[in-house]
Amino acid sequence: MKKARELYFSDILVDIHLEEKEWDDAIKIAEKDFGSFRLLEKVADALITYRPDWVIRVAIKQAEGLIKRTQSNLYPTAAKWLERAKKAYKHKGQTAEWKEYIDNLRVVYARRPSLQKAIEKL
């Protein structure tokens, strides 16, 4: 019950920080509650245009962590994280860097057809 209460309050605090444009405070809470992927997703989605470097770093870390677990049921979630990274790269005007990253990922994991399918539209 205590953990549920903490997550509930963290969610509310993140909403307040995002509304008040206190990006760094929202990030701190999301990073502190790293076990709450929903909270991390919320902050990443909200900060693509405000903190694209942070979004790229977190999104790639989350995606690669899921990919390394070699469980194909996790690949769609990894692809969602990669989509966030793509949006942040695009916002920064770094589409070439994104293309290089995703092309490399495709080569490194060429023997994982389920992953290839999950990321083919990126």
C-alpha positions as CSV (number, residue, x, y, z in Angstrom):
1,M,0.0,0.0,0.0
2,K,2.9,2.4,0.8
3,K,4.4,1.9,-2.6
4,A,1.1,2.5,-4.3
5,R,0.7,5.7,-2.4
6,E,4.2,6.9,-3.3
7,L,3.6,6.2,-7.0
8,Y,0.3,8.0,-6.8
9,F,1.8,11.1,-5.2
10,S,4.8,10.9,-7.6
11,D,2.4,10.9,-10.5
12,I,0.6,14.0,-9.1
13,L,3.9,15.8,-8.4
14,V,5.1,15.1,-12.0
15,D,1.8,16.5,-13.4
16,I,2.3,19.7,-11.3
17,H,5.9,20.1,-12.3
18,L,5.1,19.6,-16.0
19,E,2.2,22.1,-15.7
20,E,4.5,24.6,-14.1
21,K,7.2,23.9,-16.7
22,E,9.6,22.7,-14.0
23,W,11.2,20.2,-16.3
24,D,14.2,19.3,-14.1
25,D,12.0,18.6,-11.1
26,A,9.8,16.3,-13.2
27,I,12.9,14.5,-14.5
28,K,14.2,14.0,-10.9
29,I,11.0,12.3,-9.8
30,A,10.8,10.2,-13.0
31,E,14.4,9.1,-12.6
32,K,13.9,8.4,-8.9
33,D,10.9,6.2,-9.6
34,F,12.7,4.4,-12.4
35,G,10.6,1.3,-11.6
36,S,7.5,3.1,-12.7
37,F,7.8,3.0,-16.5
38,R,4.5,4.8,-16.9
39,L,5.8,7.8,-15.1
40,L,9.1,7.8,-17.1
41,E,7.0,7.5,-20.3
42,K,4.8,10.4,-19.2
43,V,7.8,12.7,-18.6
44,A,9.7,11.6,-21.7
45,D,6.6,12.3,-23.9
46,A,6.1,15.7,-22.3
47,L,9.7,16.8,-22.7
48,I,10.5,15.8,-26.3
49,T,10.6,19.4,-27.3
50,Y,12.0,20.8,-24.0
51,R,14.7,18.3,-23.1
52,P,15.3,16.3,-26.2
53,D,18.8,15.2,-25.1
54,W,17.4,13.7,-21.9
55,V,14.6,12.0,-23.9
56,I,17.1,10.5,-26.3
57,R,19.4,9.3,-23.5
58,V,16.5,7.7,-21.5
59,A,14.6,6.3,-24.5
60,I,17.7,4.6,-25.9
61,K,18.6,3.2,-22.5
62,Q,15.1,1.8,-21.9
63,A,14.9,0.4,-25.5
64,E,18.3,-1.2,-25.4
65,G,17.7,-2.7,-21.9
66,L,14.5,-4.3,-23.2
67,I,16.2,-5.6,-26.4
68,K,19.1,-7.1,-24.5
69,R,16.6,-9.2,-22.5
70,T,16.0,-11.2,-25.7
71,Q,12.3,-11.6,-25.0
72,S,10.3,-10.9,-28.2
73,N,7.2,-9.8,-26.3
74,L,9.2,-6.8,-25.1
75,Y,10.2,-5.6,-28.6
76,P,7.0,-3.6,-29.2
77,T,7.7,-1.6,-26.0
78,A,11.3,-1.1,-27.0
79,A,10.0,0.2,-30.4
80,K,7.8,2.7,-28.5
81,W,10.9,4.0,-26.7
82,L,12.8,4.2,-29.9
83,E,9.9,6.2,-31.4
84,R,10.4,8.7,-28.6
85,A,14.1,8.9,-29.4
86,K,13.3,9.4,-33.0
87,K,11.0,12.3,-32.2
88,A,13.6,13.9,-30.0
89,Y,16.3,13.5,-32.7
90,K,14.0,15.1,-35.2
91,H,13.2,18.0,-32.9
92,K,16.9,18.6,-32.7
93,G,17.3,18.5,-36.4
94,Q,19.5,15.4,-36.1
95,T,17.7,13.0,-38.5
96,A,21.0,11.8,-39.9
97,E,22.2,10.8,-36.4
98,W,18.9,9.0,-35.8
99,K,19.2,7.1,-39.1
100,E,22.7,6.1,-38.3
101,Y,21.7,4.9,-34.9
102,I,18.7,2.9,-36.1
103,D,20.6,1.4,-39.1
104,N,23.3,0.2,-36.7
105,L,20.7,-1.3,-34.4
106,R,19.2,-3.2,-37.3
107,V,22.6,-4.5,-38.2
108,V,23.6,-5.5,-34.7
109,Y,20.3,-7.4,-34.2
110,A,19.8,-8.7,-37.7
111,R,19.2,-12.2,-36.4
112,R,16.2,-11.1,-34.4
113,P,13.3,-11.1,-36.8
114,S,10.7,-10.2,-34.1
115,L,12.8,-7.1,-33.3
116,Q,13.2,-6.2,-36.9
117,K,9.5,-6.4,-37.4
118,A,8.9,-4.2,-34.3
119,I,11.3,-1.5,-35.6
120,E,10.6,-1.7,-39.3
121,K,8.3,1.4,-39.3
122,L,10.8,3.5,-37.5
